[in-house]
Amino acid sequence: MRVAALYDVHAMPWALEAVLAEVDADEIVVGGDFVGGPYPEETLALVRSLDAIVIRGNAEEAHPWAATLPLAETVDGVTYCHATPAATTPITTAATPDRAVVESFGTAGTFVIGHTHHQFDRRIGGLRVVNAGSVGMPYEGEVAAFWTLVEDGEPSFRRTAIDVELAVARIRASDWPAGEEFIAENLLQAVSRREAIEHLEAQR
């Protein structure tokens, strides 16, 4: 079974559309934080139009429909959740100590998560924790849409080019107060993976 894990769109519908144009999968999992950005209602409408499993992230907690979504779903033996199966905000990065990862996820199973916007594949004994990456706001040192394809339980990282000029123009045309800051930090340059991990670990 082929499962496309699309996480952390952050209300960037054109980035999601670019990924969907490439997806060839039996199932799509939208892994939370699909609102929380410049075009939340448009992104929400796109997500709801999909034949997809949708789980809740921290950005959805205050949204009337999205707040009712599940925290986790298991597909083909893999558990998909935004941050952990029990909560939407715990931080797990590529550098989180093994002990803390086990405290969050237990000692066995495969989990696909998001929330921290960078892809990684952590194996600790019988536990595997994979970050699918971020479609709309990646911390990867490159401006693109990052997602993961899970085929028969085995994840592979994917990256899709986005139209940066379109994204900048659409955000500037919106009334999103954080627009110019987002453009400067995430579209006109790429967020450093190393710096993002350091910042996230300092918050954990």
ABEGO torsion letter per residue (X at the ends): XBBBBBBGAGGBAAAAAAAAAABBBABBBBAEGABGEABAAAAAAAAAABBBBBBBBAAAAABAAAAABBABBBBGGBBBBAABAABAABBBBAABBAAAAAAAAEABEBBBBBGAGBBBBBBBEABBBBBAEBAABBBAGBBBBBBBBBBGGBBBBBBBBBBAAAAAAAAAABABAAAAAAAAAAAABBBBAAAAAAAAAAAX
